[in-house]
């Protein structure tokens, strides 16, 4: 996930949660949090408990997130945010909790009273984690047309340029999907798995080599013991947990979007 994608994702997240964007600089965002999002992100339970007990006036926090430290002005103070940072993972978890699934419609400006068809797209944003003793995360956004079966990547980025609304607009109508959402999710899951099947898996081979090196050291350390102690088996399991390569896929969020034929 590139820094610009992170910036766009954060902007969408805070706008969707009704926060005021005080500054939207290419290198950073300054946001006035709502009460709800302050409670969600800022870890101030005692402050909010005190206010509720005393009836005080709440003062939600402002948050500055720096997405491009090289371009950010020197006098800007805030949190550096990048893929893998604790704050970004917190916001991913919040996104999943607050808006795991949404339904939106393209807002079309009509000329006259002609009816405009809207096509159903099923979208998911997924995190692919490559993990051994080192870890790499990739965020993938894919959309499936539930009528044609067409799948496109970077669906979230395409949506950023489309005006959407939670209510179906006047003089628009939705087309019924030929592919059921449950079947669509299976198609998207298969597609995402295929995207990394052909990847370079040298990282996994290197992890296994490091695992084998440490196993040899462990065996040498305990080689003079006829009956291995419990610590030997504990350390052996710990090495497996540390080095064994695995790939996990987790869905961050998803949505059903009704869009015009020209939108995507």
LOKOL-163440 format. One record per residue: chain; x, y, z of N, C-alpha, C in turn; residue number from 1. Coordinates in Angstrom, 2 decimals, decimal comma, padded with zeros to 5 digits. Layout:
LOKOL-163440
(A (X Y Z) (X Y Z) (X Y Z) NUM)
...
This chain:
LOKOL-163440
(A (000,85 -001,19 000,00) (000,00 000,00 000,00) (000,89 001,24 000,00) 1)
(A (000,74 002,09 -001,02) (001,56 003,28 -001,15) (001,05 004,38 -000,22) 2)
(A (001,96 005,35 000,08) (001,60 006,42 001,00) (000,42 007,24 000,49) 3)
(A (000,32 007,47 -000,82) (-000,81 008,22 -001,36) (-002,11 007,46 -001,15) 4)
(A (-002,05 006,13 -001,29) (-003,24 005,31 -001,05) (-003,65 005,39 000,42) 5)
(A (-002,66 005,40 001,32) (-002,96 005,54 002,74) (-003,63 006,88 003,01) 6)
(A (-003,09 007,95 002,40) (-003,66 009,29 002,56) (-005,12 009,30 002,10) 7)
(A (-005,39 008,74 000,93) (-006,76 008,71 000,40) (-007,68 007,88 001,30) 8)
(A (-007,16 006,75 001,78) (-007,96 005,89 002,66) (-008,32 006,63 003,95) 9)
(A (-007,35 007,32 004,55) (-007,62 008,07 005,78) (-008,64 009,17 005,55) 10)
(A (-008,51 009,86 004,43) (-009,45 010,93 004,11) (-010,87 010,38 004,01) 11)
(A (-011,01 009,25 003,33) (-012,33 008,62 003,19) (-012,86 008,17 004,54) 12)
(A (-012,00 007,58 005,35) (-012,41 007,07 006,68) (-012,95 008,19 007,55) 13)
(A (-012,20 009,30 007,64) (-012,62 010,38 008,55) (-013,86 011,11 008,01) 14)
(A (-013,94 011,28 006,70) (-015,14 011,91 006,14) (-016,37 011,03 006,38) 15)
(A (-016,20 009,71 006,19) (-017,33 008,79 006,37) (-017,81 008,79 007,81) 16)
(A (-016,92 009,14 008,75) (-017,29 009,17 010,15) (-017,57 010,59 010,64) 17)
(A (-017,85 011,49 009,67) (-018,38 012,84 009,96) (-017,39 013,72 010,72) 18)
(A (-016,10 013,51 010,50) (-015,08 014,38 011,11) (-014,81 015,57 010,20) 19)
(A (-014,50 016,71 010,80) (-014,12 017,89 010,03) (-012,65 017,79 009,64) 20)
(A (-012,38 017,93 008,35) (-011,01 017,91 007,86) (-010,47 019,34 007,93) 21)
(A (-009,62 019,61 008,90) (-009,10 020,97 009,10) (-008,04 021,31 008,06) 22)
(A (-007,19 020,35 007,72) (-006,19 020,55 006,68) (-006,03 019,26 005,90) 23)
(A (-006,06 019,38 004,58) (-005,80 018,25 003,70) (-004,61 018,60 002,82) 24)
(A (-003,45 018,55 003,42) (-002,19 018,82 002,72) (-001,74 017,52 002,05) 25)
(A (-001,08 017,58 000,90) (-000,62 016,32 000,27) (000,23 015,44 001,17) 26)
(A (000,88 016,04 002,18) (001,78 015,27 003,03) (001,20 014,94 004,40) 27)
(A (000,07 015,54 004,75) (-000,50 015,26 006,07) (-001,97 015,66 006,12) 28)
(A (-002,66 015,13 007,12) (-004,06 015,46 007,39) (-004,20 015,93 008,83) 29)
(A (-004,97 016,98 009,03) (-005,34 017,40 010,38) (-006,85 017,29 010,49) 30)
(A (-007,29 016,54 011,49) (-008,71 016,19 011,60) (-009,23 016,58 012,97) 31)
(A (-010,42 017,16 012,98) (-011,15 017,37 014,23) (-012,04 016,15 014,46) 32)
(A (-011,71 015,37 015,47) (-012,46 014,15 015,72) (-013,84 014,46 016,30) 33)
(A (-014,78 013,60 016,01) (-016,06 013,65 016,69) (-015,90 012,98 018,06) 34)
(A (-016,91 013,13 018,90) (-016,88 012,46 020,21) (-016,74 010,95 020,02) 35)
(A (-017,51 010,40 019,08) (-017,51 008,96 018,85) (-016,12 008,47 018,42) 36)
(A (-015,48 009,23 017,51) (-014,19 008,77 017,02) (-013,06 009,04 018,03) 37)
(A (-013,23 010,06 018,86) (-012,26 010,26 019,94) (-012,27 009,04 020,87) 38)
(A (-013,48 008,59 021,22) (-013,60 007,41 022,08) (-013,04 006,17 021,38) 39)
(A (-013,20 006,13 020,07) (-012,76 004,97 019,31) (-011,24 004,90 019,19) 40)
(A (-010,58 006,06 019,02) (-009,16 006,05 018,64) (-008,19 006,55 019,70) 41)
(A (-008,63 007,43 020,59) (-007,66 008,17 021,40) (-007,37 007,57 022,78) 42)
(A (-008,07 006,51 023,14) (-007,76 005,79 024,38) (-007,79 006,72 025,59) 43)
(A (-008,93 007,41 025,79) (-009,09 008,32 026,94) (-010,32 007,93 027,77) 44)
(A (-010,40 006,69 028,23) (-011,62 006,27 028,94) (-011,87 007,05 030,22) 45)
(A (-010,79 007,39 030,94) (-010,99 008,11 032,20) (-011,52 009,52 031,95) 46)
(A (-011,07 010,17 030,87) (-011,55 011,50 030,52) (-013,05 011,46 030,25) 47)
(A (-013,47 010,51 029,44) (-014,88 010,44 029,08) (-015,74 009,99 030,27) 48)
(A (-015,20 009,12 031,09) (-015,93 008,69 032,29) (-016,13 009,89 033,23) 49)
(A (-015,09 010,71 033,38) (-015,17 011,88 034,25) (-016,23 012,87 033,74) 50)
(A (-016,21 013,10 032,41) (-017,20 014,03 031,84) (-018,62 013,54 032,04) 51)
(A (-018,83 012,25 031,85) (-020,17 011,69 032,02) (-020,64 011,80 033,46) 52)
(A (-019,71 011,69 034,41) (-020,07 011,80 035,83) (-020,35 013,24 036,23) 53)
(A (-019,58 014,19 035,66) (-019,68 015,59 036,09) (-020,57 016,43 035,19) 54)
(A (-020,91 015,90 034,01) (-021,72 016,68 033,07) (-020,92 017,78 032,40) 55)
(A (-019,60 017,59 032,29) (-018,73 018,59 031,67) (-018,92 018,69 030,18) 56)
(A (-018,35 019,76 029,59) (-018,45 019,97 028,14) (-017,32 019,19 027,45) 57)
(A (-017,64 018,27 026,55) (-016,61 017,46 025,91) (-015,77 018,26 024,92) 58)
(A (-014,50 017,94 024,87) (-013,58 018,56 023,91) (-012,86 017,45 023,15) 59)
(A (-013,43 016,98 022,04) (-012,76 015,92 021,27) (-011,40 016,37 020,75) 60)
(A (-010,52 015,44 020,57) (-009,15 015,73 020,15) (-009,07 016,11 018,68) 61)
(A (-008,00 016,84 018,36) (-007,58 017,01 016,97) (-006,41 016,06 016,73) 62)
(A (-006,35 015,53 015,52) (-005,35 014,53 015,18) (-004,66 014,93 013,89) 63)
(A (-003,32 014,96 013,91) (-002,55 015,23 012,69) (-001,78 013,97 012,32) 64)
(A (-002,02 013,47 011,12) (-001,38 012,26 010,63) (-000,51 012,61 009,43) 65)
(A (000,78 012,33 009,52) (001,74 012,66 008,46) (001,90 011,44 007,56) 66)
(A (001,53 011,59 006,30) (001,60 010,48 005,35) (002,82 010,55 004,45) 67)
(A (003,45 011,72 004,36) (004,66 011,88 003,55) (005,65 012,76 004,31) 68)
(A (006,49 012,16 005,17) (007,38 012,96 006,03) (008,40 013,79 005,25) 69)
(A (008,74 013,37 004,03) (009,74 014,11 003,25) (009,17 015,42 002,70) 70)
(A (007,85 015,43 002,48) (007,22 016,63 001,93) (006,52 017,48 002,99) 71)
(A (006,38 016,95 004,18) (005,67 017,68 005,24) (006,52 018,86 005,73) 72)
(A (005,91 020,03 005,95) (006,65 021,18 006,50) (007,28 020,82 007,85) 73)
(A (008,43 021,42 008,12) (009,19 021,09 009,32) (008,44 021,43 010,60) 74)
(A (007,55 022,43 010,53) (006,85 022,86 011,76) (005,58 022,06 012,04) 75)
(A (005,26 021,10 011,18) (004,06 020,28 011,40) (004,39 019,16 012,38) 76)
(A (003,65 019,11 013,46) (003,83 018,07 014,47) (002,66 017,09 014,38) 77)
(A (002,98 015,82 014,28) (001,93 014,82 014,20) (002,49 013,42 014,20) 78)
(A (001,62 012,44 013,99) (002,02 011,04 013,96) (002,39 010,62 012,54) 79)
(A (003,54 010,02 012,40) (003,92 009,43 011,11) (003,13 008,14 010,93) 80)
(A (002,44 008,04 009,82) (001,60 006,86 009,59) (002,02 006,19 008,30) 81)
(A (002,17 004,88 008,36) (002,60 004,10 007,20) (002,02 002,70 007,33) 82)
(A (002,13 001,92 006,27) (001,57 000,58 006,31) (002,38 -000,26 007,30) 83)
(A (001,73 -000,79 008,30) (002,41 -001,51 009,36) (002,44 -000,74 010,67) 84)
(A (002,15 000,57 010,62) (002,15 001,36 011,85) (000,95 000,98 012,72) 85)
(A (001,14 001,13 014,02) (000,08 000,74 014,96) (-001,19 001,56 014,75) 86)
(A (-001,03 002,85 014,47) (-002,22 003,71 014,27) (-003,03 003,26 013,06) 87)
(A (-002,34 002,91 011,97) (-003,07 002,49 010,77) (-003,80 001,18 011,01) 88)
(A (-003,16 000,25 011,73) (-003,84 -001,01 012,03) (-005,04 -000,77 012,95) 89)
(A (-004,91 000,21 013,84) (-006,04 000,57 014,70) (-007,20 001,09 013,86) 90)
(A (-006,89 001,91 012,85) (-007,93 002,46 011,99) (-008,54 001,37 011,10) 91)
(A (-007,72 000,43 010,63) (-008,26 -000,72 009,89) (-009,27 -001,47 010,75) 92)
(A (-008,89 -001,73 012,01) (-009,79 -002,46 012,91) (-011,06 -001,66 013,16) 93)
(A (-010,92 -000,34 013,29) (-012,08 000,52 013,50) (-012,99 000,50 012,28) 94)
(A (-012,40 000,53 011,10) (-013,18 000,48 009,86) (-014,01 -000,80 009,80) 95)
(A (-013,38 -001,89 010,17) (-014,08 -003,17 010,15) (-015,22 -003,19 011,17) 96)
(A (-014,98 -002,56 012,32) (-015,98 -002,53 013,39) (-017,14 -001,59 013,06) 97)
(A (-016,81 -000,39 012,53) (-017,84 000,63 012,33) (-018,57 000,49 011,00) 98)
(A (-017,87 -000,02 010,02) (-018,48 -000,08 008,67) (-017,95 -001,28 007,92) 99)
(A (-018,28 -002,46 008,43) (-017,80 -003,66 007,79) (-018,37 -003,86 006,39) 100)
(A (-019,59 -003,34 006,19) (-020,22 -003,51 004,88) (-021,17 -002,33 004,64) 101)
(A (-021,10 -001,77 003,46) (-021,97 -000,64 003,13) (-022,65 -000,89 001,78) 102)
(A (-023,74 -000,14 001,54) (-024,44 -000,17 000,26) (-024,59 001,29 -000,19) 103)
(A (-024,05 001,60 -001,37) (-024,09 002,97 -001,87) (-024,49 002,98 -003,34) 104)
(A (-025,01 004,15 -003,78) (-025,48 004,32 -005,15) (-024,77 005,52 -005,78) 105)
(A (-024,45 005,39 -007,05) (-023,85 006,54 -007,74) (-024,88 007,66 -007,86) 106)
(A (-024,42 008,86 -007,56) (-025,30 010,02 -007,65) (-025,16 010,62 -009,04) 107)
(A (-026,15 010,43 -009,86) (-026,09 010,86 -011,25) (-026,88 012,15 -011,43) 108)
(A (-026,27 013,11 -012,10) (-026,98 014,35 -012,44) (-027,77 014,10 -013,71) 109)
(A (-029,07 014,13 -013,57) (-029,94 013,79 -014,70) (-030,28 015,01 -015,55) 110)
(A (-030,39 014,75 -016,83) (-030,92 015,75 -017,77) (-032,28 015,24 -018,22) 111)
(A (-033,31 015,93 -017,78) (-034,65 015,47 -018,08) (-035,07 014,39 -017,11) 112)
(A (-036,00 013,55 -017,55) (-036,56 012,53 -016,67) (-036,24 011,12 -017,15) 113)
(A (-035,17 010,98 -017,93) (-034,80 009,64 -018,41) (-034,32 008,79 -017,23) 114)
(A (-034,70 007,52 -017,25) (-034,30 006,60 -016,19) (-032,89 006,04 -016,50) 115)
(A (-032,04 006,02 -015,46) (-030,66 005,53 -015,62) (-030,47 004,22 -014,86) 116)
(A (-029,99 003,18 -015,55) (-029,75 001,90 -014,85) (-028,45 001,96 -014,05) 117)
(A (-028,45 001,33 -012,90) (-027,26 001,23 -012,07) (-026,90 -000,25 -011,92) 118)
(A (-025,64 -000,57 -012,18) (-025,17 -001,95 -012,18) (-024,58 -002,33 -010,81) 119)
(A (-024,87 -003,54 -010,32) (-024,37 -003,93 -009,00) (-022,92 -004,42 -009,05) 120)
(A (-022,09 -003,85 -008,18) (-020,70 -004,27 -008,01) (-020,49 -004,68 -006,56) 121)
(A (-019,90 -005,84 -006,36) (-019,52 -006,29 -005,02) (-018,03 -006,01 -004,85) 122)
(A (-017,68 -005,30 -003,78) (-016,29 -004,91 -003,57) (-015,81 -005,38 -002,21) 123)
(A (-014,55 -005,81 -002,15) (-013,92 -006,09 -000,85) (-012,52 -005,48 -000,84) 124)
(A (-012,13 -004,99 000,33) (-010,75 -004,57 000,58) (-010,15 -005,62 001,51) 125)
(A (-009,10 -006,27 001,04) (-008,51 -007,38 001,79) (-007,05 -007,10 002,11) 126)
(A (-006,62 -007,60 003,25) (-005,21 -007,50 003,63) (-004,57 -008,87 003,48) 127)
(A (-003,50 -008,94 002,69) (-002,75 -010,17 002,50) (-001,46 -010,05 003,30) 128)
(A (-001,26 -010,96 004,24) (-000,08 -010,91 005,12) (000,83 -012,08 004,82) 129)
(A (002,08 -011,75 004,45) (003,13 -012,75 004,26) (003,94 -012,76 005,56) 130)
(A (003,97 -013,90 006,25) (004,56 -013,89 007,58) (005,46 -015,09 007,81) 131)
(A (006,65 -014,81 008,32) (007,55 -015,82 008,90) (008,17 -015,12 010,10) 132)
(A (009,53 -015,06 010,19) (010,14 -014,23 011,22) (010,15 -012,76 010,78) 133)
(A (009,75 -012,53 009,55) (009,53 -011,19 009,02) (008,13 -011,12 008,46) 134)
(A (007,63 -009,91 008,29) (006,24 -009,78 007,86) (006,10 -008,68 006,83) 135)
(A (005,24 -008,95 005,85) (004,89 -007,94 004,84) (003,39 -008,01 004,61) 136)
(A (002,75 -006,83 004,64) (001,31 -006,74 004,40) (001,05 -006,02 003,08) 137)
(A (000,06 -006,50 002,35) (-000,36 -005,86 001,11) (-001,88 -005,68 001,19) 138)
(A (-002,34 -004,49 000,82) (-003,78 -004,24 000,78) (-004,24 -004,32 -000,67) 139)
(A (-005,25 -005,14 -000,91) (-005,77 -005,32 -002,27) (-007,26 -005,00 -002,27) 140)
(A (-007,67 -004,18 -003,22) (-009,08 -003,83 -003,39) (-009,56 -004,38 -004,73) 141)
(A (-010,63 -005,16 -004,69) (-011,16 -005,77 -005,92) (-012,67 -005,61 -005,96) 142)
(A (-013,18 -005,44 -007,18) (-014,61 -005,32 -007,37) (-015,10 -006,30 -008,42) 143)
(A (-016,27 -006,88 -008,19) (-016,86 -007,86 -009,09) (-018,20 -007,34 -009,58) 144)
(A (-018,37 -007,25 -010,90) (-019,65 -006,89 -011,50) (-020,58 -008,10 -011,37) 145)
(A (-021,67 -007,94 -010,63) (-022,55 -009,07 -010,34) (-023,47 -009,44 -011,50) 146)
(A (-023,29 -008,76 -012,63) (-024,05 -009,14 -013,83) (-023,12 -009,79 -014,86) 147)
(A (-021,98 -009,15 -015,12) (-021,07 -009,67 -016,16) (-020,02 -010,62 -015,62) 148)
(A (-019,74 -010,56 -014,31) (-018,67 -011,38 -013,74) (-017,29 -010,78 -013,87) 149)
(A (-017,20 -009,56 -014,42) (-015,91 -008,91 -014,59) (-015,33 -008,51 -013,23) 150)
(A (-014,03 -008,74 -013,04) (-013,34 -008,36 -011,81) (-012,27 -007,34 -012,14) 151)
(A (-012,22 -006,27 -011,37) (-011,16 -005,27 -011,55) (-010,48 -005,00 -010,21) 152)
(A (-009,20 -004,68 -010,28) (-008,44 -004,32 -009,08) (-008,47 -002,81 -008,89) 153)
(A (-007,94 -002,38 -007,73) (-007,92 -000,96 -007,35) (-009,33 -000,36 -007,40) 154)
(A (-010,29 -001,15 -006,98) (-011,69 -000,70 -007,03) (-011,91 000,48 -006,09) 155)
(A (-011,31 000,42 -004,91) (-011,49 001,50 -003,94) (-010,99 002,83 -004,51) 156)
(A (-009,82 002,79 -005,18) (-009,26 004,01 -005,75) (-010,18 004,59 -006,82) 157)
(A (-010,82 003,73 -007,59) (-011,75 004,20 -008,63) (-012,99 004,84 -007,99) 158)
(A (-013,43 004,28 -006,87) (-014,61 004,82 -006,21) (-014,39 006,23 -005,66) 159)
(A (-013,14 006,55 -005,34) (-012,86 007,87 -004,75) (-013,26 009,01 -005,68) 160)
(A (-013,34 008,72 -006,97) (-013,66 009,77 -007,96) (-015,14 009,77 -008,34) 161)
(A (-015,95 008,98 -007,65) (-017,37 008,87 -007,98) (-018,20 009,40 -006,83) 162)
(A (-019,18 010,23 -007,14) (-020,09 010,73 -006,12) (-021,11 009,65 -005,79) 163)
(A (-021,18 009,27 -004,52) (-022,11 008,22 -004,11) (-023,01 008,72 -002,99) 164)
(A (-024,13 008,04 -002,82) (-025,12 008,42 -001,83) (-025,74 007,15 -001,24) 165)
(A (-026,16 007,19 000,03) (-026,78 005,99 000,62) (-028,20 005,72 000,12) 166)
(A (-028,81 006,70 -000,58) (-030,17 006,52 -001,10) (-030,13 006,46 -002,63) 167)
(A (-030,96 005,61 -003,19) (-031,00 005,54 -004,64) (-031,48 006,88 -005,20) 168)
(A (-030,76 007,47 -006,15) (-031,14 008,79 -006,66) (-032,44 008,74 -007,47) 169)
(A (-033,06 009,89 -007,58) (-034,24 010,00 -008,42) (-033,89 009,66 -009,87) 170)
(A (-034,84 009,07 -010,54) (-034,72 008,73 -011,96) (-033,59 007,71 -012,22) 171)
(A (-033,26 006,92 -011,20) (-032,32 005,81 -011,37) (-033,00 004,54 -010,89) 172)
(A (-032,57 003,41 -011,46) (-033,09 002,13 -011,00) (-031,95 001,11 -011,00) 173)
(A (-032,04 000,14 -010,11) (-030,98 -000,86 -009,98) (-031,31 -002,10 -010,79) 174)
(A (-030,28 -002,68 -011,36) (-030,43 -003,94 -012,08) (-030,21 -005,09 -011,11) 175)
(A (-031,01 -006,13 -011,25) (-030,90 -007,29 -010,36) (-029,64 -008,09 -010,69) 176)
(A (-028,88 -008,49 -009,68) (-027,65 -009,26 -009,94) (-027,96 -010,65 -010,48) 177)
(A (-027,15 -011,09 -011,42) (-027,24 -012,47 -011,91) (-026,38 -013,38 -011,04) 178)
(A (-025,37 -012,81 -010,40) (-024,49 -013,55 -009,49) (-024,88 -013,16 -008,06) 179)
(A (-025,21 -014,11 -007,24) (-025,59 -013,81 -005,86) (-024,36 -013,34 -005,08) 180)
(A (-024,54 -012,42 -004,13) (-023,39 -011,92 -003,36) (-022,55 -013,02 -002,70) 181)
(A (-023,19 -014,07 -002,18) (-022,43 -015,14 -001,55) (-021,51 -015,81 -002,56) 182)
(A (-022,04 -016,08 -003,77) (-021,22 -016,66 -004,83) (-020,14 -015,66 -005,27) 183)
(A (-020,50 -014,36 -005,27) (-019,54 -013,34 -005,65) (-018,36 -013,29 -004,70) 184)
(A (-018,61 -013,44 -003,41) (-017,52 -013,46 -002,43) (-016,57 -014,62 -002,68) 185)
(A (-017,12 -015,77 -003,05) (-016,27 -016,92 -003,35) (-015,41 -016,65 -004,58) 186)
(A (-015,99 -015,98 -005,58) (-015,21 -015,63 -006,78) (-014,07 -014,66 -006,44) 187)
(A (-014,39 -013,67 -005,62) (-013,36 -012,71 -005,23) (-012,27 -013,37 -004,39) 188)
(A (-012,67 -014,28 -003,52) (-011,69 -015,01 -002,71) (-010,74 -015,81 -003,61) 189)
(A (-011,31 -016,51 -004,59) (-010,48 -017,29 -005,53) (-009,56 -016,37 -006,32) 190)
(A (-010,08 -015,23 -006,74) (-009,28 -014,29 -007,51) (-008,10 -013,78 -006,69) 191)
(A (-008,36 -013,40 -005,44) (-007,29 -012,87 -004,58) (-006,22 -013,93 -004,35) 192)
(A (-006,64 -015,18 -004,14) (-005,67 -016,25 -003,93) (-004,81 -016,46 -005,17) 193)
(A (-005,40 -016,34 -006,34) (-004,63 -016,52 -007,58) (-003,61 -015,40 -007,78) 194)
(A (-003,89 -014,23 -007,23) (-002,98 -013,10 -007,45) (-001,62 -013,32 -006,82) 195)
(A (-001,55 -014,10 -005,73) (-000,23 -014,30 -005,12) (000,33 -015,71 -005,32) 196)
(A (-000,41 -016,57 -006,03) (000,11 -017,91 -006,31) (001,36 -017,86 -007,19) 197)
(A (001,38 -016,90 -008,11) (002,53 -016,78 -009,00) (003,61 -015,85 -008,50) 198)
(A (003,49 -015,38 -007,26) (004,50 -014,48 -006,71) (005,83 -015,18 -006,52) 199)
(A (006,86 -014,38 -006,34) (008,18 -014,90 -005,99) (008,14 -015,29 -004,51) 200)
(A (008,29 -016,57 -004,23) (008,21 -017,05 -002,85) (009,60 -017,33 -002,26) 201)
(A (010,58 -016,60 -002,76) (011,94 -016,72 -002,21) (011,95 -016,41 -000,73) 202)
(A (011,07 -015,45 -000,30) (011,02 -015,08 001,12) (010,75 -016,30 002,01) 203)
(A (009,87 -017,22 001,51) (009,54 -018,41 002,28) (010,71 -019,38 002,32) 204)
(A (011,42 -019,51 001,18) (012,58 -020,40 001,13) (013,68 -019,91 002,07) 205)
(A (013,88 -018,59 002,12) (014,90 -018,02 003,00) (014,51 -018,22 004,47) 206)
(A (013,22 -018,10 004,76) (012,75 -018,30 006,13) (013,01 -019,74 006,58) 207)
(A (012,75 -020,70 005,67) (012,98 -022,11 006,00) (014,47 -022,37 006,23) 208)
(A (015,33 -021,71 005,42) (016,77 -021,86 005,62) (017,20 -021,34 006,99) 209)
(A (016,66 -020,18 007,40) (017,00 -019,64 008,72) (016,46 -020,56 009,83) 210)
(A (015,29 -021,13 009,59) (014,69 -022,07 010,54) (015,60 -023,29 010,70) 211)
(A (016,06 -023,84 009,58) (016,93 -025,02 009,63) (018,26 -024,70 010,32) 212)
(A (018,80 -023,51 010,10) (020,05 -023,11 010,77) (019,87 -023,09 012,28) 213)
(A (018,77 -022,51 012,73) (018,52 -022,43 014,18) (018,20 -023,80 014,77) 214)
(A (017,56 -024,66 013,98) (017,31 -026,02 014,45) (018,61 -026,79 014,66) 215)
(A (019,57 -026,58 013,75) (020,87 -027,24 013,89) (021,57 -026,77 015,17) 216)
(A (021,48 -025,46 015,43) (022,08 -024,94 016,65) (021,41 -025,55 017,89) 217)
(A (020,08 -025,68 017,82) (019,35 -026,27 018,94) (019,76 -027,72 019,16) 218)
(A (019,86 -028,49 018,06) (020,23 -029,90 018,17) (021,65 -030,03 018,72) 219)
(A (022,55 -029,16 018,29) (023,93 -029,22 018,78) (023,99 -028,92 020,28) 220)
(A (023,15 -027,99 020,70) (023,16 -027,60 022,11) (022,70 -028,76 023,01) 221)
(A (021,72 -029,54 022,50) (021,16 -030,62 023,32) (021,69 -032,01 022,93) 222)
(A (022,72 -032,08 022,08) (023,13 -033,36 021,53) (023,67 -034,34 022,58) 223)
(A (024,21 -033,83 023,67) (024,78 -034,72 024,69) (023,74 -035,25 025,67) 224)
(A (022,51 -034,82 025,53) (021,45 -035,27 026,44) (020,72 -036,46 025,83) 225)
(A (020,70 -037,56 026,57) (019,97 -038,73 026,07) (018,46 -038,48 026,08) 226)
(A (017,99 -037,95 027,19) (016,57 -037,62 027,30) (016,43 -036,10 027,23) 227)
(A (015,79 -035,66 026,17) (015,64 -034,22 025,95) (014,73 -033,62 027,04) 228)
(A (015,12 -032,46 027,52) (014,32 -031,78 028,54) (013,12 -031,10 027,89) 229)
(A (012,21 -030,67 028,75) (011,00 -029,99 028,26) (011,36 -028,70 027,52) 230)
(A (012,42 -028,03 027,96) (012,82 -026,77 027,32) (013,23 -027,01 025,86) 231)
(A (013,79 -028,19 025,55) (014,16 -028,50 024,16) (012,92 -028,47 023,26) 232)
(A (011,87 -029,15 023,71) (010,66 -029,22 022,90) (009,95 -027,86 022,84) 233)
(A (010,03 -027,12 023,93) (009,44 -025,78 023,94) (010,14 -024,87 022,94) 234)
(A (011,48 -024,92 022,93) (012,25 -024,09 022,00) (012,04 -024,53 020,55) 235)
(A (011,86 -025,83 020,35) (011,63 -026,33 018,99) (010,30 -025,82 018,43) 236)
(A (009,28 -025,87 019,27) (007,97 -025,34 018,85) (008,06 -023,84 018,62) 237)
(A (008,81 -023,14 019,47) (008,96 -021,68 019,31) (009,63 -021,34 017,99) 238)
(A (010,60 -022,15 017,57) (011,25 -021,91 016,28) (010,28 -022,11 015,13) 239)
(A (009,43 -023,13 015,23) (008,42 -023,34 014,19) (007,46 -022,16 014,11) 240)
(A (006,99 -021,71 015,29) (006,07 -020,56 015,30) (006,71 -019,32 014,73) 241)
(A (008,01 -019,19 014,92) (008,70 -017,98 014,46) (008,97 -018,01 012,96) 242)
(A (009,42 -019,14 012,44) (009,93 -019,17 011,07) (008,96 -019,74 010,03) 243)
(A (008,02 -020,58 010,44) (007,20 -021,28 009,44) (006,45 -020,27 008,57) 244)
(A (006,66 -020,30 007,25) (006,01 -019,33 006,36) (004,51 -019,59 006,27) 245)
(A (003,75 -018,52 006,27) (002,32 -018,65 006,03) (001,79 -017,36 005,43) 246)
(A (000,70 -017,50 004,71) (000,03 -016,36 004,08) (-001,41 -016,35 004,59) 247)
(A (-001,83 -015,20 005,12) (-003,21 -015,09 005,60) (-003,92 -013,97 004,85) 248)
(A (-005,21 -014,17 004,64) (-006,05 -013,16 004,00) (-007,14 -012,76 004,98) 249)
(A (-007,27 -011,47 005,21) (-008,36 -010,99 006,07) (-009,09 -009,86 005,34) 250)
(A (-010,40 -009,89 005,42) (-011,22 -008,86 004,79) (-011,31 -007,66 005,73) 251)
(A (-010,89 -006,49 005,24) (-010,97 -005,26 006,02) (-012,41 -004,76 006,02) 252)
(A (-012,98 -004,64 004,84) (-014,39 -004,23 004,71) (-014,85 -004,53 003,30) 253)
(A (-016,11 -004,26 003,05) (-016,65 -004,52 001,72) (-017,91 -003,72 001,49) 254)
(A (-018,46 -003,85 000,30) (-019,65 -003,08 000,01) (-020,32 -003,52 -001,27) 255)
(A (-021,57 -003,11 -001,41) (-022,33 -003,32 -002,63) (-022,58 -001,94 -003,23) 256)
(A (-022,08 -001,74 -004,44) (-022,14 -000,42 -005,05) (-022,92 -000,53 -006,37) 257)
(A (-023,90 000,36 -006,51) (-024,69 000,42 -007,75) (-024,19 001,60 -008,56) 258)
(A (-023,60 001,29 -009,72) (-022,89 002,30 -010,50) (-023,38 002,29 -011,94) 259)
(A (-023,25 003,46 -012,58) (-023,60 003,54 -014,00) (-022,58 002,77 -014,83) 260)
(A (-022,95 002,50 -016,06) (-022,08 001,71 -016,93) (-020,79 002,46 -017,27) 261)
(A (-020,81 003,78 -017,17) (-019,65 004,59 -017,54) (-018,72 004,85 -016,33) 262)
(A (-019,15 004,49 -015,13) (-018,40 004,87 -013,93) (-017,08 004,12 -013,80) 263)
(A (-017,10 002,82 -014,10) (-015,92 001,97 -013,89) (-015,34 001,56 -015,23) 264)
